[in-house]
Amino acid sequence: MSWRTILYPFQRMDSGEITGLRDAGDARGLVELLSHPDPRVQDQAAGALATLGPRALDPLLSAIRSSRPQVRIGAAEALVPIPDPRAGDALARLVAGDPVDEVRWAAAVAIGEHGDSRLIPPLVQALHDPDKLVRYGAAGALLRLGWTPAGGQERTDLRIALQDWDHAPAEGAEAVNPLTRVLGDRDPGIRAHAVEALGRTAHGDAAGACDRALGDPESRVRWQATLAFPRCGVPLAHLPLGISRRPKTGKNPAVAVFLNFFFPGLGYNYLGAWWGLICFQTIVTIVVLLSLAIGPALPTVLQYSVATLIALQTWLAVRTMPREDPM
């Protein structure tokens, strides 16, 4: 470990120092600066590394194995102008297997700028990435490399990645599988667009996907599924059954009862009643004062007697409360 690695969190770096490292061909020193706490230093170090070309390759290949995501991102950027096939292979490994979304995204963009058509297959696979930014970066890189989709499903994958929802259903039956796949996306906006596009395919194979979307935890996705239902070829009579499977949300009666038994009043606070905390403080104060006056036995019995009545009332009240999200 060099002195720079130890001291850089406490140092202010200026562009002149980074230029000096670049002019000296100190690739390892610049790689160390990729983990500098100042993002501007990170960017300048990555840019300086890119100008070193093949001289920086070996330190950069080591950097992409760093445990710090910002180092791997900077290394991906710096690998772009290096024509060595090992640079492209390193970027392909990042886009295919890095656990951090932003690193995969940076690697996808870097592949497009690197210009190596050998790397098209991992980009095509990245169109199925769980993160929308990685998919978008892969789509842009594929277009930059002049890639042509092989069929309707790949064209739909590309449109989904680019969020071209107007044309996403254009392939009809071939669009159903790609659109169904993104019904599991982490972004509810993507899921809502996907189910709306499934409805516009007007194909019977979309029926199962539309039915599945009716159980989505997000109300806006369920609403789009409701609108798409008749166009998916599903009988409207099935719609209420599908909606009934939506996730039940709301306050848990058992939690409210537990709190009101052991901490009388806090169960009401859990349910959203502002006065629950005041109730709890009042009961605690009364019990403490009685304990000081007459001893702890009777106040404790009284506390749990009252708590039992409060808990019973809470259970009877809360179990009848609706627990569904509105459509």
Buried (B, 14 or more C-beta within 10 A) or exposed (E): EEEBEEEBEEBEBEEEBBEEBBEEEBBBBBBBBBBBEBEEBBBBBBBBBBEBBEEBBEBBBEBBEBEEBBBBBBBBBBBBBBEEEBBBBBBBBBBBEBEBBBBBBBBBBBBBBBBBEEBBEBBBEBBBBEBBBBBBBBBBBBEBBEBEBEEBBBBBBBBBBBBBBEBBBBBBEBBBBBBBBBBEBEBBEBBBBBBBBBBBBBBEBBBBBBBBBBBBEBBBBBBBBBEBBBBBBBEEEEBEEBBEEBEEEEBEBEEBBBBBBEBBBBBBBBBEEEEBEEBBEEBBEBBEEBBEEEEEEEBEEBBBEBBEEBBEBBBEEBEEEEEEBEE
